[in-house]
Amino acid sequence: MKTESLCQHAGYSPRNGEPRVLPIVQSTTFKYDSTDEVAKLFDLAEEGFFYTRLGNPTVDAVERKIAALEGGVGALCTSSGQAASMIAVLNICRAGDHFVCASSIYGGTFNLFAVTLKRFGIDVTFINQRDGNEEIEKAFRPNTRLVFGETLTNPSMDVFDIERFSMLAHAHNVPLIVDNTFATPILCRPFEFGADVVVHSTTKYMDGHAIQMGGVIVDSGSFDWKANGLFPELTEPDTSYHGLVYTEAFGKAAYIAKARAQLMRDMGCCQTPQGAFYLNLGLETLPLRMERHCRNAEVCAEFLSAHPKVASVKYPGLVSSPDRALAAKYVPKGASGVISFSLKGGRDAGARFIDSLGMISLQVHVADLRTCVLHPASSTHRQLNDAQLADAGIDPGMVRLSVGLENADDIIADLTQALEKA
Ligand SMILES: *Cc1c(COP(=O)(O)O)cnc(C)c1O
């Protein structure tokens, strides 16, 4: 099936007389006839649901759908995008390990990596994703275990050169993890360009209606964990599972099986059946919504770049964008609904502009079907100092505009009157 059809049909196919719509299995637990059967489930010797933290039929169906959309071998839903990024890294890094990460990433991910994972003893080197290979090579160390970047960066809207970074990562025998939140598998499928693991905040476009927090990790199944002995937690016996070796027991799906069986078991940041149901509703209309988000954003980006009060616009879909070639390669159908721009009047003009908007609302959210704005420097990226802000591609007067599904004329009209007052 093609993408649009997978959005409707992947993950759940009812048999004769079963509900047409994915049911919410609102149960934390599942009944079994014998201790023997439960023991087999606990040994991971048999597949089956036994406790919703580790798996639930509703959540499972959505995981299968997202895995199909990304072209992966398996997926794990989490309680938020933050939890997905955390588990994706912790699954292959332990204290003493190190990883390489693009600096222009979501502020929450930046804090997780730069502060909290550092406290866990996991070190990170942030690199400028526009630097040449020679410069980026310098960040790798013998204990480097992965490379991380965002397809379309939040909020600076840079395009990550997935193929180049996958080659750099693979040259050092480590996987590339890509946060594909803004692109969604409708606009970009990072596995086709060599990424090994994809994470999403499903809170954004996948849900699309701003109703349910969530995240997901998808495993491509293509990384060879056994090749170089760098990932003993996948290739050597897990004492917490009677000496199970993930690469032997789960083959290509070793990474995602371990993330669930070990880290989700221990950390418990799972998606709920009801949450997965909402997410599934969002996924069903994702292709249509992404198309409209892109078309509306293109109109707004053109309008903003021609406006005398606007100093700069960052949208990879613009002909004038320095990322034009990368956008044509990675997001040929459109660069999502997110635009970042700066007003000539700097921080104050940005604030006046936001405070003057009518239909468009100020909210700490992005990638929603209603058009919304945010001032990153005073909100999502508030913990970053000026140098870190600059590294993340953000200037203090930058406004992040998330173009929704309203009629483009109404969005432009609101932008016009607020810009007049800025
Ligand atoms: C929002 C976001 C996250 C974090 O996701 P939550 O669901 O808010 O925890 C991670 N990455 C990107 C690109 C995001 O936009």
The ligand as an SDF file (V2000), in Angstrom:
LIG
                    3D

 15 15  0  0  0  0  0  0  0  0999 V2000
    8.0490   19.1340   20.6070 C   0  0  0  0  0  0  0  0  0  0  0  0
    9.2440   18.4690   20.1070 C   0  0  0  0  0  0  0  0  0  0  0  0
    9.9140   17.4890   20.8570 C   0  0  0  0  0  0  0  0  0  0  0  0
    9.4580   17.1160   22.2400 C   0  0  0  0  0  0  0  0  0  0  0  0
    8.2410   16.4780   22.1830 O   0  0  0  0  0  0  0  0  0  0  0  0
    7.1450   16.5260   23.3930 P   0  0  0  0  0  0  0  0  0  0  0  0
    6.0710   15.6820   22.8240 O   0  0  0  0  0  0  0  0  0  0  0  0
    6.7890   17.9580   23.5880 O   0  0  0  0  0  0  0  0  0  0  0  0
    7.8020   15.9270   24.5740 O   0  0  0  0  0  0  0  0  0  0  0  0
   11.0070   16.8730   20.3020 C   0  0  0  0  0  0  0  0  0  0  0  0
   11.4520   17.2100   19.0790 N   0  0  0  0  0  0  0  0  0  0  0  0
   10.8520   18.1510   18.3280 C   0  0  0  0  0  0  0  0  0  0  0  0
   11.3810   18.4720   16.9780 C   0  0  0  0  0  0  0  0  0  0  0  0
    9.7280   18.8180   18.8130 C   0  0  0  0  0  0  0  0  0  0  0  0
    9.1370   19.7590   18.0590 O   0  0  0  0  0  0  0  0  0  0  0  0
  1  2  1  0
  2  3  1  0
  2 14  2  0
  3  4  1  0
  3 10  2  0
  4  5  1  0
  5  6  1  0
  6  7  2  0
  6  8  1  0
  6  9  1  0
 10 11  1  0
 11 12  2  0
 12 13  1  0
 12 14  1  0
 14 15  1  0
M  END
$$$$
